[in-house]
């Protein structure tokens, strides 16, 4: 029972982080047709800016987190409008550009703050006792925040006018342009949303983990793995693939060894791609 | 060439220039931290510092070597010549360590090199030692394999020295802590081991298990984690399921912060003991873990190992606002070892330096330094000791072992039965 509860909570928290990261990657690809290697940098910046606002400006941790998410979103919009937009149709250039941005962010953090790890205190300190088992309250907070963020995204995309416009651009860029949707702004909007989700993931994970300039690399790789598994560009696919990889990872970690998690994720991806090369919900554009 | 080889749109001249610009930009960014300035002068004693210089492990090698160089220069230099430090960033990885070492020897023409962190990186340098024939005093990397060539082919590898404790001997210290403190004093009888899956840690674990058998200690669970681990919960659960009372950690990277925080948050009913490199950062580990390191017992702390130890720690902390990582304490001594050897040999010639270093008996910050037949520093409470301290408050990692330096008794964490 002890192990079952651990797997449930561990799997849900891990899936939550995976979902926040992979849905952003899927959204940017689905709408903007961009494979964004700088997505991990948004995750890293979210955590670092929170730390900097709180420690250098003396702001509270919750306010710092909010400001950090906004800052990362603005940063992402600027990147999209100033750097990506002029070369959007040259896929290779976009790959190199986003890769260089990720690298530049890492180097800038090392130069400005050094490579030493930093830490954010727990937003939900202490632990919660569930069936006699102590579970870090921060881990439960990750579950709640991830769920709320994903729900908010869904409502926004499917209920709001802007959300519908974003989906229209995903379906047919030329058609959307012809009916008067500001396509360029939609790309920037999607980049901002995607970056915000990554920033949220970086912020909520840091109290139980640690901040380093390289912290975004592993989540980025896992996000790409999940997006491929779910079907590139499919938000629903990414969400379900996050749960699959998160829970499979929890099962492998608790029943065998945490060392096997990455291998397990790749085995699942290979297995699914052999059976279904387009991924679980493999369509070029989200149509759900 | 068919269309199937094209990705996306046709690459135009403009597109190509953009691509080239982006690639040049990223290449420049990558090169920036490795730029160094200043041409070597024949009038100075040139000492190379190698390590992952953007990381605290290598940064403190450089900081400590600079302090030593300044002190030596203020006192007249070495053989009347000023000392100059030449840094080279190995980034802690083999593919960068070898060119960094070559840069020091070929371009900077150093008389000796100090530092080295990450056994994989230093092991990559070792095959080049016979070619370059420059004394290299290692102050960080801990794998015993690094020094084996000195015994196997002395004339080629005699330039290697290690002014620190190798992982086998570190493991011996942990086994003694388990026997003398955890079993004898605290009454623990069942131990679990979690080590990072890196060469030095594997060597450490093998040596530890051998000593456990010798001392009759019961190791009920062992596992090796990916160094990029972000969650120790499954390891805690498995160790608890094996009825362990103590979790022995062998960690050299940022996972050392994570394990402590998660151990505290979950009130894991296991005493946390062992080698945790971030816990060596006495001035910041408490702050960076929000005090969750309380009751952790781990290697390396501020202790009066020699009359020079505490003054150096204080000087370093005053200057940099932080206490030195162990690579720094060793590097400070290593620069003085070169000075002492050069003055005894009255020469900076490599052969003369090696001969003098072999006979050296120097009281340094890390203890009394003498080298054995394979140029490892002799270890033990009266030589170069491994100390164990327990976190009992902010910046208070109180020496617990060896008894010679102990200032308190080990305290069992209140939630551990």
Interface residues (C-beta under 8 A of the other chain):
Chain A: X2 X3 X6 X10 X14 X87 X89 X90 X91 X92 X93 X96 X97 X99 X100 X103 X104 X107 X110 X111 X114 X115 X116 X117 X118 X119 X121 X122 X126 X127 X134 X135 X136 X138 X205 X207 X208 X209 X210 X212 X218 X250 X253 X254 X257 X258 X259 X261 X262
Chain B: X7 X8 X9 X11 X15 X18 X19 X22 X23 X25 X26 X29 X30 X32 X33 X52 X54 X55 X56 X59 X197 X223 X224 X225 X226 X228 X229 X230 X231 X233 X234 X235 X237 X238 X241 X254 X257 X258 X261 X262 X265 X266 X267 X278 X281 X284 X288 X289 X290
